[in-house]
């Protein structure tokens, strides 16, 4: 990579660079953007579409960089670049597992740790590309050049890249420069739609926006008009066309509630109770997910970020108080509501002193629990701020 960047005079831009810029530009937590790239899709995403919003933010940030030219993009962000931007040369350098282990060993990594790292990295990239493209990460259609590093000398690999770099087919043109502008416009339109509760496929060509409705709707004309108004509000949009996508069918269409999207993790060893509670909360437009013991809850928050946790006080193994302690140590922004069937005043005082938002008694009154969850989320919701107007 260094030889390529030095030889062609390119600035290396990696995932961390784009994440840092996006985080600063849009006031979004860097960890949220990292999870978007490297973690599996959250169980809450079907309620919030947070991953789609983070992708739109990263694309908009990446577009600003693409306008400058003379960059070498390295990492997961490279898969965000539209195929319509024809002056970008996409290169996949791949090694088999044996060679990757040898490289790891040369850097002092044990064979056991190398296996874990390779498995983790492969899973991350496969999951990411599947989410973006519904294709395998190594699909040849995603790359202009595929170089099997273990089967070709480095110098020969560089010569292949250099010859393609000089090819007239990948030189910048007026059309490819317009494609970069359209790429950014599509990201901004997508972000505006998501902010208003609409998850659509978006394409842009010369400022003309096409929106594909793949969800169910009862009144297509009314929805199309609403979507058109949102898209027309974005700078550089010259026209909007709303079409029925492959997944369209006539039914009742409901917007996502994105202004305050509560993601609720329920923790209780009584499976029937917590599953029923989860379904009842979903009916009330809460994004809820259930786990069945304290350890599952602690494992869950290592890779996902609920806004509110509702935790049973008495559970086998790690009890509610211990979960509360660890949550407040590792994830202090999560608001915790304790549910207790037989808790004492002392238990309640202990939980509140440890940072619980509220202490409620079973059987849970759904109305009261719903209002408490809303209040807990309202406490932190002001920190969620995606400002598409700043683009």
N, C-alpha and C positions, 0 to 999 in steps of 0.2 A: 504493500500500500504506500509506503514511504517513497519507493522508487517512482511509482506512478505519479504521486502528488508533486514530487520534486521535478520530475522530467517534464511534466505538462504545466507546471506552475499553478497547481490547484490548492485551494484552501480545504483542509479536511473538516467536514461537518458531520458529527456523529449524533447518536440519539440524545446524549446528555446535553449537547449544544441546543438542539431544537426544544427539548423539554424545558431547559432553563429560560430560553427566550419566550416560550409560550406561557410559562408560569408567571413571568414578570409582566408580560403584555396583557394577560387576561385575569391576573390576580387569582390564579388557580393553584392549589397545592401541588407541588412538584411530585409528591408521592402518588397522588391521584393519576397523574399523567404517566408515571412509571408503571403503575398497575395496569393502565390501559394497554401499554405495549407488551408487558411481560407476563401478566397473569391471565388465567382463564377468565372467560366472561362471567361476571358476577351473577349470582342467583337473583339479585335484585334488578338486573338490567332490563328484564322484560317489563318492569314497572317504571323505570327511570330513564332508560336509554342513555345512561351516563357514558358508556363506552363510545357510542356514536358521537356524543357531544365532544368528548375528548379527542376523538379522531378528527372532527371538524376543526377544533382549535389547533391541533398539530399541523393539519393541512394548510390552514391559513398562515401559520407561522412559516412553514416550509416554503410556501409560495413566495413570501417576501425574500427568502434566500435565493430561490430559483431565478428571481428577476435580476440578481446580480451577476450570475454566470460564474465560471471558473471555480467551481466547487467539486469536491469529491465527497459524495454522501455515503456514509458507512454505517450499516446497522439496519435495524428494523424499519427505520423511517424511509428507507429507499423503496419499500413496497407501497408507500403512500403516493408516489409520483405517478401521475396519469400517463398511460401509454400514448396519449395524444401529444405529449411534449416530446417531439421526435428528436430534439437535439440532446437528449439525455441517453447516454450509453449505459445499459444495465448489464452488470457482470456478476455472475455467480462463480465463486471459487469454492470448490468442495473437496473435502478429504474423506476417506473412509475412516471408520472408527479406529482401526489399528493404527493408522498414521496419526490420528488425533491424540490417541493415548501416548504415542511416542513423543509427540510435541509437548504434551503435558508433563511427561516424565523428565524431559530436558529442562523444564522450568521448575522442577522440584515437587511436582504434584504426585502423590501416591496413586497407584493403579486403581485402588478402591475409590478414592475421591475423584479421579479422572472419569471413571464410569458414571458416577453420580452427576458430575458437571455436564458430561456429554448428553446424558439422558434428559437432564433438566433443560439444557439449551435447545435440544432437538424438539422437546415438547413445546417450549415457548414459541419457537419460530413456526412450527406446524400449526399451533393454535391461532397465532396471529394472522398468518396468511389465509387460513381457512375462514376466519372471521371477516377479513377484508375482501377476499376474492373467491371464496368457495372453491379453492384449488389447492393442490399440494405445493408446498414451499419450493420444491425442486422441479416443478412443471416447466418445461422448456419455453412455453409460451410467455412466461413472466420475465424471461431474460434474453438479452441480445447475444450474449456470449456465456457459455458454460465451460469452465476450465477445471478439469479433474487434477488437482494439485499433485496427487501421488503418481500420476501417469504422464506427467509432462514436466520438463525442466523449467525452472523459474524464468530463465532467459527467454525460452520459447514462448512461455505464457505471456511475458511482457510484450514480445513481438506481435503476438496475436492481438493484444489490446491496442498496441500502438497503431497497427494497420487499420483497425476499425475506427480508432479515434480520428484518423486522417480521412476517413471515408466521407464523401460528399453527402451521403444519405443522413448523416447525423449532425451536419452543420446547422447552425441556427438560421432560421428563416423568419420572415414576417409571420407566417402561419404558426410556427412553433412558439414564437414570442407571444402571439395572441392566445395560444393554448395555455401558457402559464397564467395569463390574466384570467382566462376562463376557469382555470383550476382554482384560483383564489376566489373568484366570484361564486363558484359552486360550493366551496367550503363555507362562505359567509351566508349564502342562501340556506344551506343545510342547517347551519347553526341557528339562524333566525326561525326556521320551521320547527326545529327541535325545542327551542325556547318557548314556542307557542303550542307545543304538544303534538307535533306532526312528524312522524318518522317516514320520510319518503326517499325514493331514489331520485337523485338530481343529476342532470347533465346540462352543460352550458357550451354553446358554440357561438363565437362572435357576439357574446352578450345575450344571446337568445336562450332562455331557460326552458328546459322541459322537465316537468315533474311527473313521476310515475306513481300512481296510487295503487299499492299492493295490498291494502287492507279493505275491510268491508265498510260500506257506507250505504245509508238509506237514500240520501239525496246527493248524488254525485255533482250536480250543477252548483249546489250551494257550497259544498266543500271546495270545488274547483275555484269558485269565486274568492273564497276565504284564503286559499293558498296563493292565488294570484296576487291578491292585495299585499300579502306578506312579502312575496318574492319581489314585487315591483318596488318595495320600499328600500331595496338594497342598491347601493351605488353600482354603476356600470351595467345594470340589467336593462336591456333594450326591449325585451318582450318575454312573455310567459305563456307556455302551453302546458295544460294539465291533461295527462292521458291515463287511461286505465292500464295498470300493469298486469303481469301474469297472475298475480295473487288476488286480483280484484273480484269481489262478488257483492251483490246488493244485500245489505244488512244494516244494522245500527252501528254507526261509527262514533267512537268516543275519543276525545282528545286525551293525551296524557296530562296529568297535573304536574307541571314542572316547576312552578313557582315554589312550592313547598313539598318536595317529594320524600316523604318519610320512609326510610328503610328500617324495618323493625326485625330484630332477631329475637325469637322466643326461645327460652331455655327452660325445659321442664322434663322431668323423667316420666311424667304421666302422659304417654303418647297420645291416647285418645283425646285427652283434654287439650293438649297443646296443638294438635292437628286441627281440631274443631275450632279452636280460638284463631288459628292462622287463617282458616277459610273465612271466618266471620269478619276478620279484619280486612281481608282482601275485598270483600263485598263493600266495605266502607272506604275503598281506594287507598288502603295502606299496602305498601310492598312488604309482605311478611314472609319469613322463612323460619322453620323450626329445627332445633337440634335437641338432643335428649339427655345430655349430661354436661357437667361443667367443663370437662376436658375437650369435648367437641366444640363448645363455645369458644374456648381459648384458642384452639387450633383454627377455628373459622376466622377470627379477627386478625390472624396473622396475614391473611391473604385477601380479606374483604373488609369493607368499612361500613357496617350498619351505623345509622344515626342514633338509634335508640335500641337498648336491650331490655327485655322484660324477663326477669330471672326469678325462678322459684327459689325460695329461701332454703328449703329442706330438700336436698338431693343426695343420693348415695355418692361416695367418692368426694369430689370437690364440691362443696356446698355453695350456696348463693353468696354468702359473705366472702368466701375465699375468691370466688370469681369476680366479685365487685372490687376487691382489693387489687387483683392483678389487672383488671381492665383499667382502673384509674391510674395504675402505674405505667402501663404500656400504651394505652389509648385514652388519654384523659378527656378527649373531646366527645367521646361517646357518652350519651346520657343513659343512666341506668335506673330502671324502675324495678323495685323488688315486690314480688307477690308472695304472700305468706298465708298458710292455712292455720298455723298454730303459733305464730310469732308473738313474742312478748314485747312489752314496752322497751325493755332493754335491747332487744334485737333491733327494734325500729331506730332507737337512738344510735346504736352502733353503726347501722347502715347509713344513716344520714350524716354521721360524723365522717364516714369513709367517702362521702361524695355522692351518695344516691340522690337521684332527683326526687323520687317519691317512694313511699312504702304503702302498698295497698294490700287489703285482705281478701282472701278467697272466701266464697266463690266470687270470681271477678265479675263486677258489674261492667258490661261491655261499654255502656255509655260513658261511665266514669273513666274506664281505662282508655278509651278513645280520646277523650278530652285531655287526659294526662299525657298521652303520647304526643298529641298536637302541641301541648304546652312545652313539653321537653324539646321537641324539634324546633319550635319557634325560637327557643333560646339560642340555637346555633344556626338557624336558617339564614340569618343576615350575612353569614360568611360565604354563602354560595352566590357567586356573582359572575355570570357570563355576559359580557357586554359586547354584543355583536356590532353595536354602533361605533365602537372604537376601531373597527377594521377599516 
